């Protein structure tokens, strides 16, 4: 009996386990939420420090710049250092700078702390390849999908959470509570995850150069980077401009309702797991094809959403479902390209994705004053169709 048990154990494929998967999903969501908490609090913070809306808006820029810097320079360390320790240290550091933000006596120090929050919150992008490394080949897509669903919930839920906490105790409590969450996660990660040895022994400068080498050598990585930029561009266009639409006629909603509206996008979290399962079964191409078509079609619904609340909600759900499915498929594929360099692959993919979102955000700010909601929807539709074209280009 014991021999049979031993044989079964030896032949059973490795698995990360449900508890560890959920832990990493919560970690990703809580970490990425840190860079979005300030968005609904800008007016309140500006009033507290006596600065205008334009100056207060620099807090969002500070967090994004910090996050982008970490994507390029910090995330590759996931291949060079023991990952459980790296994640734990970054969570602890994030707790410190969040506490500094909560206690900041002046706007300048708050902005500096928020920038460092952006840097340390990039631990979310170290956790995703960590999950992929701990997962077995048979479950990697599903595991990545589950972890990424946590990421999406963190992005879309941060506004609502910040609004409710600030309403109850003031804006400083938002950052103070987030610091406490980071401390708790650091302890749980230390106790709940195994040691994950590094996969690279190169020097740090060589490690960074190798990211460019991966991009040059892997045409499929370049394709997925471009598609990642397209998907994040559409996602950013929607969430940059929808507040303007909802706060103006014919809707005229207040900040609380506008913040709650973002919860409609959480439908994409469920799609992450389904897309991951399909990826595990070899259907990545089908997922991407359908995802891009739905992404393009969602802009037609969103265009009607200028006068129809039902169409607007349907368009938001469709776009977020498509974006989440696409993101999971892309990451399942790129992690298989270079199993020993998953953190560096993540850096290449996420820098491209983030760049797409940043450029789209800038374009939205230019288009909306001139073309309104209709102009924004045309912009999003054109970018989505560009993604369809990239996908159907011949493979090299």
C-alpha positions, 0 to 999 in steps of 0.5 A: 500500500505504501509503495503504491502511495509512493509511486502515485506521489512520484507521478503526480504533477507538481501543483501550487495549491489553492491556498498559495494561489489565493494568497498570491492573488490577494497580494497582487490585488492589494499591492496594485491597489496602492497606486490607485488609492489617491485617484478619488482623493485628489480634491480632498488632499488638495484642500488639506494642503491648500493646493489646486487640482492640477497640483494634486493631480501630480500625485497620480503622476508620481505613483505612475512614474514610480511604478514604471521605473520599478517595472524596468529596473526592479522586476527583473530581480525576480530572476536574480534573487530568492523570490520569497525574500524579495517579495517580503522585503518589498511588502515591508518597504511598501508598508513603511512608505505608505505609513510615511504618506499617511503621516506626511506633514506637507504636500512635497513629502506626500508626493515623494512617499507616493512615488516610492509607493509606486516603486514598491507596489511593483511587487505585484509584477514579481508575484505573477511570474512567481506564481507561474514558477510554482505552478505545474505545467498542467495548471499554469494558465489557470493559476496565472488567471486566478492571480491576475483576477486579483490584480484586476480587482485591486485596480478597479476596487481601489477607488471604491475602498478609498472613497469609503475609508476616507468618508469614514476616517479621512484620507490619511486612514486610507494609506494607514490601513493599506500599510497595515495590510502590507505588513500582514501580507509580508508575514503571511508570505514569509510563512506561507510560501516556499523558498524559490531559488533564483534562476540567474547568476549574472550581474545586475547590468547584464541582467537588464541587458538580457531583457533586450536580448529576449525581445530581440530573440523572441518574435512572439514576445514582441507580438504579445508586447504590442497586443498588450499595449493595445489592450491596456490602451483600450482599458485606459481610454475607458477608465480615463474618460468615463468619469467625465461622461458620467459626471456630465449630462445626461447622467450627472452622477456625483463622485460616489456613484461614479466610483461605484460604477467601476465595479461593473468592470469586475466581471472581468475577474471571472473571465481570468480563470476561464481564459487560464483554463483554456490556455492550459488546454492549448486554446490560446489562439482562439482566446486572443482572436475572440478577445480582440473581436470583443474588444473592438465590438465593445467600443460600438456599445460604449459609443451608444453608452453616451445616451444609454446607461444599459449600453454603457454598462454592457460595453464596460463589461465586454471591454473588461472581459476581453482585456482580461482574457487577452492579458491571461493568454499573453502571459501564459504564452510568454512564460512558456517562451523562457521558463528561466527568465520569467521575471525579465519576460514580465518586465518586457511585457509590462513595460510595453503594456504600461507604455500603451496605457500611458500613450492612450491616456495622453491621447484621451486627454487631447481627444475628449475636449475636441470630440467628446465621448464619441471621439474617445470611442472612435479612438478606442475602436481604432486602437482595438482594430489595430490589435486585430491587424497585428494579430493576423499579420503573418508569423515570422 
